[in-house]
């Protein structure tokens, strides 16, 4: 298993940061690399919400199916995907730090196929770069500053 973790301090209220993280449509507005979100469940928020995200990854459109498996309002949200022989388990947490909100994202990558284990070793640098870019985009969106497009 590989874990990618990153933290940002955001000059915005905790509730605003959490709303952006827990709403797939708003999250896609914040992250320029996300081109489209299509809901696969009737619900659009909360545990059990399933959606397909289309993302620009180095000039290619890549689709990923995701599911919200845990949500504690204004505290944490877990989003899981089974893609390419790997379980991608992403936990976002938010914490009130006075004038700032501390946002942490931890992604556990658990490959269950041999080819995925090998491929994950090769792509992990790209994954880390994409995670950092997403976090920077969410920070900029929450703070009301223009997004700077960063290739993932």
Secondary structure, DSSP 8 states (H G I E B T S, - for coil): -EEEEEEEEESS-HHHHHHHHH-HHHHHHH-TTEEEEEESSS-SSSTT-EEEEEEEETTEEEEEEEEEEEEETTTEEEEEEEETTEEEEEEEEEEEETTEEEEEEEEEEEE-SHHHHHHHHHHHHHHHHHHHHHHHHHHHHHHT--------
